[in-house]
Amino acid sequence: MTDLRLVPAALAAWATAFVATAFAAAPVLRGAAVAVVGLGGAFAWAVATRRTPRSGAAGQAVLVTACAAAVLLSSGAQLGARAPVDDLADAQVTATVTATVRSSAVARTNPWSGAADRYEVDVALHEVTARGVTTAASGPVVVTGPGDGWADLAYGATVVVTGRLAHQGDRTVLRTDGPPRVVAQPGALLRATHAMRQGLLDATDGLSPQARGLVPGVAVGDTSRLDPALDAAMRTTSLTHVTAVSGGHFAIVVACVAALCVLVRAPRAARVVVTGAAMAGFVVLVHPEPSVLRAAAMGAVGVVGIALGRPSRAVAALGAGVVVLLVVDPWLARSYGFVLSVAATAGLALLTAPIARRLAPWCGRTAAHVVAVPVAAQAACAPVLVLLDPSVSTWAVPANLLAAPALGPATVLGVLATLVAPWWPPAATVLGWSAGLFTGWIAGVARVFADLPGARLPWPGGVGGLLLLAVLTAGALAVVLGSRALREAGERRAVRTASRPPLRER
């Protein structure tokens, strides 16, 4: 039975974070005070009713209120720290900021010249100087600057840059026309991971165009060399998760580490330590994107379950991970990547088994599970994808079904190539070439299905399009999973299949 007890708390934390991050610090902190008072009342109710049938509801009330209060307190504190920069961005002031680089540089094409002559880099602020005053500040800022000095900026470096602050939607942007001044290089661990990532690029430099782009993308999420035409084909077929370093990649790496621990008969304590270290190392290697953070949080819950001898359930782990991450960073509630990651995981946890049970009489249990995974993920993610691109990928399920067997080997070989690249380049080249064989299959699947008729159908955009597709998807699932006629037909087929004599007896 699916454990849904943490779902209300996760939804409450998400809604609270989404609303709180749209306000200033003061009203959010006032809301936090009200929530804390409400928490006290809910706790008192829980104590008073702990021996009555309502005690479960009382416990839920305490949990939901506590999660909402924690998110409000965190949001208020972080909004207060961001206030100086937000005020300067509102006035579009020229400022000098000191910040730490938190992403690889992404090239942006100039709409007038068609050249990729500017780069975007995410940074985390430390202080800002404007109007003759230096103020401590925190929060994310997107810096956009020319290629000189920005294209090869190392993740984790501390830089000083001068430019004009402004708001672009939910983002705070600093536009500069000069190079950054690097005042501190990344630490030893980040320098090592940078060397690994650069070594992978060097090792795959002489491979085919698809391998040059896809192997680094599959292994560490580096899509800087991905061919635009192939990228478009993968978007059309909903295969972009291949290079997004989602929870699937994370699960593959952790599963390999866990399997090695079992193979060498490591005790439980050693398995916990090694698996936890592998998760932390992989997060650092690929950089802490929202999907990776979500997977890491779920994995951490799972490791705790192993340590306690109580393996966690997927939905419960997802709920706990969502709450923890939203308390740490409430702005994740507004991240499409985070939404898609959570939606995909929830879809897999809740829908895979029912869909597989319905398909099993027609194609066998193994094939049914293989088919159910992309169907469940697509059903959960398609409505959200409409917000990003108002279209529907009609061939997404078969494309993902055919590409899935190649993703695991490509990921493992790509990560191994990354790990050995700085110290054994020839081995990294061989491993990268081997990974390229599997990414070649993924690229071929994307191109073939993207070229089929009706591969991408237009769909209404915005919230209306999301709700429409969600209702249609829910209706289709209700028909498939709840239809008595389909269930009875499957049962009759299963009986006929079971009653057939073996081939030797015919």
Sequence and secondary structure as in RCSB ss.txt:
>XXXX:A:sequence
MTDLRLVPAALAAWATAFVATAFAAAPVLRGAAVAVVGLGGAFAWAVATRRTPRSGAAGQAVLVTACAAAVLLSS
GAQLGARAPVDDLADAQVTATVTATVRSSAVARTNPWSGAADRYEVDVALHEVTARGVTTAASGPVVVTGPGDGW
ADLAYGATVVVTGRLAHQGDRTVLRTDGPPRVVAQPGALLRATHAMRQGLLDATDGLSPQARGLVPGVAVGDTSR
LDPALDAAMRTTSLTHVTAVSGGHFAIVVACVAALCVLVRAPRAARVVVTGAAMAGFVVLVHPEPSVLRAAAMGA
VGVVGIALGRPSRAVAALGAGVVVLLVVDPWLARSYGFVLSVAATAGLALLTAPIARRLAPWCGRTAAHVVAVPV
AAQAACAPVLVLLDPSVSTWAVPANLLAAPALGPATVLGVLATLVAPWWPPAATVLGWSAGLFTGWIAGVARVFA
DLPGARLPWPGGVGGLLLLAVLTAGALAVVLGSRALREAGERRAVRTASRPPLRER
>XXXX:A:secstr
    TTHHHHHHHHHHHHHHTTS HHHHHHHHHHHHHHHHHHHHHHHHTTTSTTHHHHHHHHHHHHHHHHHHHHH
HHHHHHHHHHHHHHHTT EEEEEEEE S  EEE  TTT    EEEEEEEEEEEEETTEEEE  SEEEEEEEHHHH
TT  TT EEEEEEEEEEETTEEEEE SS  EEEE   HHHHHHHHHHHHHHHHTTTS HHHHHHHHHHHH   TT
  HHHHHHHHHTT GGGGTT HHHHHHHHHHHHHHHHHTT  HHHHHHHHHHHHHHHHHHH   HHHHHHHHHHH
HHHHHHHHT    HHHHHHHHHHHHHHH GGGGG HHHHHHHHHHHHHHHHHHHHHHHHHHHH HHHHHHHHHHH
HHHHHHHHHHHHHSSEEETTHHHHHHHHHHHHHHHHHHHHHHHHHTTT HHHHHHHHHHHHHHHHHHHHHHHHHH
TSTTSEEE   HHHHHHHHHHHHHHHHHHHHH HHHHHHHHHHHHHHHHS  GGG 
